[in-house]
Amino acid sequence: MANERIFEDLKRDHDRQRDLLARIAETSGDSDDRRTLFEELRQELQAHAAAEEESLYATMLANPDLRDDARHSVSEHKEVDDMLGELVEMDMASGGWLTKFKSMRDRYIHHIDEEEEEMFPEASKDLDDATKAKLAAVFEKRKPKELERAEDEMPGDARE
């Protein structure tokens, strides 16, 4: 059976992120719940994107058949990162914050749905098992390190 661990790791992160997005949408005002959940989401999204780019996307960018999908996804990561940066700067109690959050949430859910339904299956067909196993190992090693970095690094800091 094919080694799909990299895609399973990424989907597991996506499920956790979907849960956080749903929980944040249920909060209101500048509450402790909203602050805590948003900070967890911010760190998770930053770490996930960086680790995914350093593992799967780096390999896809080197493959002419997968390059366009990887470029598209990297640009979507930047878009979401920019929106996270705007949310960090906004007053959580304002209606504008929730509007911006919902826009970012919708954009991100579109992104991860597209990855899971289109990009991952395409990449899985194109990459051999040894490569997929190596990518999973890289992702699993990078993600905890990127979570540590995200604690102190605001959105956009590393991408500017």
C-alpha positions in Angstrom: 0.0 0.0 0.0 1.2 3.5 -0.8 2.7 5.6 1.9 0.2 8.3 2.5 1.4 9.5 5.9 2.3 13.0 4.7 -1.3 13.6 3.4 -2.7 12.0 6.6 -0.6 14.4 8.7 -1.8 17.4 6.7 -5.5 16.3 6.8 -5.2 15.8 10.6 -4.0 19.4 10.9 -6.8 20.6 8.7 -9.4 18.9 10.8 -7.9 20.5 13.9 -8.0 23.9 12.1 -11.6 23.4 11.0 -12.5 22.8 14.6 -10.7 25.9 15.8 -12.3 28.0 13.1 -15.8 26.8 14.1 -15.2 27.4 17.8 -13.9 30.9 17.2 -16.9 31.8 15.1 -19.1 30.9 18.1 -17.3 33.4 20.3 -18.3 37.0 20.7 -16.5 40.3 21.6 -13.1 40.6 23.1 -13.5 37.5 25.3 -10.9 35.2 26.8 -12.2 32.4 24.8 -11.9 34.3 21.5 -8.4 35.5 22.4 -7.2 32.0 23.4 -8.7 30.2 20.5 -7.5 32.8 18.0 -4.0 32.7 19.3 -4.0 28.9 19.1 -5.3 29.1 15.5 -2.8 31.8 14.5 0.2 29.7 15.7 -1.3 26.5 14.2 -1.8 28.1 10.8 1.6 29.7 10.7 3.4 26.5 11.7 1.3 24.3 9.4 2.0 26.5 6.4 5.7 26.8 7.0 6.1 23.0 7.6 4.0 22.2 4.6 5.9 24.5 2.4 9.3 23.1 3.6 8.2 19.5 3.0 5.5 18.9 0.4 5.5 22.2 -1.5 9.3 22.3 -1.9 9.2 18.9 -3.5 6.2 19.8 -5.7 7.9 23.0 -6.9 10.7 20.9 -8.2 8.3 18.7 -10.2 7.1 20.4 -13.4 3.8 18.4 -13.3 3.0 19.7 -9.8 4.6 23.1 -9.8 1.5 25.2 -10.7 -0.5 23.6 -7.8 2.3 24.3 -5.4 2.6 27.9 -6.5 -1.1 28.4 -6.2 -1.2 27.0 -2.7 1.9 29.0 -1.5 0.1 32.2 -2.7 -3.0 31.2 -0.8 -0.9 30.7 2.3 0.5 34.2 1.9 -3.1 35.6 1.5 -4.3 33.8 4.7 -1.1 34.9 6.5 -1.8 38.6 5.5 -5.4 38.3 6.8 -4.2 36.8 10.1 -1.9 39.8 10.4 -4.8 42.2 9.9 -6.8 40.3 12.5 -4.0 40.5 15.0 -4.0 44.3 14.6 -7.8 44.7 14.8 -10.0 45.2 17.9 -11.6 41.8 18.6 -14.6 43.5 20.0 -15.4 45.3 16.7 -17.9 43.9 14.2 -15.2 44.4 11.6 -13.1 41.8 13.4 -15.7 39.1 13.0 -16.4 40.1 9.4 -12.6 39.8 8.6 -12.3 36.6 10.5 -15.2 35.0 8.6 -13.7 36.1 5.3 -10.3 34.6 6.3 -12.1 31.4 7.5 -14.0 31.0 4.2 -10.8 31.6 2.2 -8.8 29.1 4.3 -11.5 26.4 4.2 -11.6 26.8 0.4 -7.8 26.4 0.4 -7.7 23.2 2.5 -10.7 21.7 0.6 -8.9 22.3 -2.6 -5.7 20.7 -1.3 -7.5 17.6 0.0 -9.8 17.1 -3.0 -7.5 18.1 -5.9 -3.8 18.7 -5.0 -3.1 15.9 -2.5 -4.5 13.2 -4.8 -2.5 14.6 -7.8 0.7 14.8 -5.8 0.1 11.3 -4.4 -0.1 9.8 -7.9 3.1 11.7 -9.0 5.3 11.0 -5.9 6.8 7.6 -5.1 6.4 6.0 -1.7 10.0 6.8 -0.6 9.5 10.5 -1.4 6.2 10.5 0.4 7.8 8.9 3.5 10.6 11.4 3.4 8.1 14.3 3.2 6.2 13.0 6.2 9.4 12.8 8.2 10.4 16.4 7.2 6.9 17.7 8.0 6.7 15.9 11.4 10.2 17.2 12.4 9.5 20.8 11.2 6.0 21.3 12.6 6.9 21.3 16.3 9.8 23.7 15.5 7.5 26.0 13.5 5.0 26.0 16.4 7.8 27.3 18.7 8.7 30.0 16.2 5.1 31.0 15.8 4.8 31.7 19.5 7.0 34.8 19.0 6.6 35.5 15.3 3.5 37.4 14.2 1.9 36.7 10.8 3.9 38.2 7.9 7.1 38.5 9.9 9.0 35.7 8.2 7.4 36.3 4.8 8.1 40.0 4.3 
